[in-house]
Amino acid sequence: KTHRIINSGYHPKSFFKDMWDTIKHGGIWRGEVKNRAKDGTEYWMKTTIVPFFDDHRKPRQFISIRSDITDRVKAEQELAERTEQLARMRDEAVNASNVKSQFLANMSHELRTPLNAIIGYSEMLREEAEEMGDMVFVEDLKKISTAGSHLLALINDILDISKIEAGRME
């Protein structure tokens, strides 16, 4: 019977034309073919087709040596899908990291601006309190200024980390 009954429709007609041209011209054909079983399931075969010649060096028959490679092809396809999935996940992680770094840079800027105002204003009030001799306020304003400066240093460290992650600083 013709091999067309097992044709899966996966390969283009040119695939089979090349195969038959190779065999008809006396060449050995090697390749991987996707076929379809009677029940409709598809399977892959690694195939070698060797022609036998008549007295005039024309192919009169051939022998086909085949090995089922369905499991290998499925594993390769699964690996390719997993690799693609991992690449997408890596891209998403890189994007999330960039968004996080941008967020940190923006937030640190938004926090530093009013914090600098608090520090500056508390230092101005402390100087006035010192001039007026009100030492209770001087100590409280010194605590506000010190705490603000400490918080500003932490925010600057966060900004530096985000710059390093974004590749804008070493």
C-alpha positions in Angstrom: 0.0 0.0 0.0 1.0 3.6 -0.5 2.7 5.4 2.4 0.3 8.3 1.9 -2.1 6.7 4.4 0.4 7.4 7.2 1.1 11.0 6.1 0.5 13.3 9.0 0.3 16.4 6.9 3.1 17.9 8.9 5.7 18.0 6.1 5.3 20.0 3.0 5.1 18.3 -0.4 8.6 19.5 -1.2 9.9 17.4 1.7 8.7 14.2 0.1 9.7 15.3 -3.3 13.3 15.8 -2.1 13.2 12.4 -0.4 12.0 10.5 -3.5 14.3 12.5 -5.8 17.3 11.4 -3.7 16.2 7.7 -3.7 15.4 7.7 -7.5 18.8 9.1 -8.3 20.5 6.4 -6.2 21.2 8.4 -3.1 20.7 7.3 0.5 18.1 9.5 2.2 18.2 10.2 6.0 15.7 12.2 7.9 13.0 12.4 10.5 9.4 11.9 9.5 6.2 12.6 11.4 3.6 10.0 10.6 0.1 9.2 11.7 -1.1 5.8 13.0 -4.4 4.2 12.2 -5.9 5.5 15.4 -4.9 9.1 14.5 -2.0 9.5 16.9 1.2 11.0 15.5 4.6 9.6 15.9 8.2 10.4 14.7 10.5 8.1 12.9 14.2 8.5 12.2 14.5 7.0 8.8 17.2 5.8 6.4 16.2 4.7 2.9 18.7 2.8 0.8 17.9 2.1 -2.8 18.8 -1.2 -4.6 19.7 -1.1 -8.3 19.0 -3.2 -11.3 21.6 -4.1 -13.9 21.2 -0.6 -15.5 21.9 1.2 -12.2 18.3 2.2 -11.9 16.7 1.8 -8.4 14.3 -1.2 -8.5 13.5 -1.3 -4.8 14.6 0.1 -1.5 14.9 -0.8 2.1 13.8 1.5 4.9 15.4 1.4 8.3 13.4 3.2 10.9 13.6 4.0 14.6 10.8 5.5 16.7 12.0 8.8 18.1 8.7 10.1 19.3 9.8 10.4 22.9 13.0 12.3 22.0 11.1 14.7 19.8 8.5 15.3 22.5 11.2 15.9 25.1 12.9 18.4 22.7 9.6 20.2 22.2 9.0 20.3 25.9 12.5 21.6 26.5 12.0 24.3 23.8 8.7 25.3 25.4 10.3 25.4 28.9 13.2 27.4 27.6 10.8 29.9 26.0 8.8 30.0 29.2 11.9 30.6 31.3 13.1 33.4 28.9 9.7 35.1 29.3 9.9 34.7 33.1 13.5 36.1 33.0 12.3 39.1 30.9 9.4 39.7 33.3 11.8 39.5 36.3 14.2 42.0 34.7 11.3 44.3 33.9 10.0 44.0 37.5 13.5 44.8 38.8 13.7 47.9 36.5 10.3 49.0 37.6 11.3 48.5 41.3 14.5 50.5 40.8 12.6 53.3 39.1 10.1 53.3 41.9 12.9 53.5 44.5 14.6 56.3 42.7 11.3 58.3 42.4 10.3 57.6 46.0 13.6 58.5 47.4 13.5 61.8 45.5 9.9 62.4 46.7 11.0 61.6 50.3 14.2 63.6 50.2 12.7 66.9 49.2 10.3 67.3 52.1 12.9 65.7 54.5 15.5 68.3 53.5 12.9 71.0 54.3 12.2 69.4 57.7 15.9 69.2 58.5 16.6 72.8 57.3 13.6 74.2 59.1 14.4 72.4 62.4 18.0 73.8 62.2 16.7 77.3 61.6 14.3 77.0 64.6 17.2 75.5 66.7 19.4 78.5 65.9 16.6 80.9 66.9 15.9 78.9 70.1 19.6 79.1 71.0 19.6 82.9 70.4 16.5 83.1 72.7 18.1 80.9 75.3 15.3 78.3 75.2 17.4 75.1 75.8 14.4 72.8 76.1 13.4 73.6 72.5 17.1 73.4 71.3 17.4 69.8 72.5 14.1 68.8 70.9 14.9 70.5 67.6 18.4 68.8 67.7 16.7 65.4 68.0 14.4 66.3 65.0 17.4 67.4 63.0 19.5 64.3 63.9 16.6 61.9 63.2 15.9 63.6 59.9 19.6 63.4 58.9 19.7 59.7 59.8 16.5 59.1 57.7 18.0 61.1 54.9 21.2 58.9 55.0 19.0 55.7 54.8 17.1 57.1 51.8 20.3 58.0 50.1 21.5 54.4 50.6 18.3 53.1 49.0 18.8 55.5 46.1 22.4 54.3 45.7 21.3 50.6 45.7 18.6 51.4 43.1 21.3 53.1 41.0 23.6 50.1 41.2 20.8 47.8 40.2 19.9 50.0 37.3 23.5 49.9 36.2 23.9 53.7 36.6 26.5 53.4 39.4 29.2 50.9 40.5 
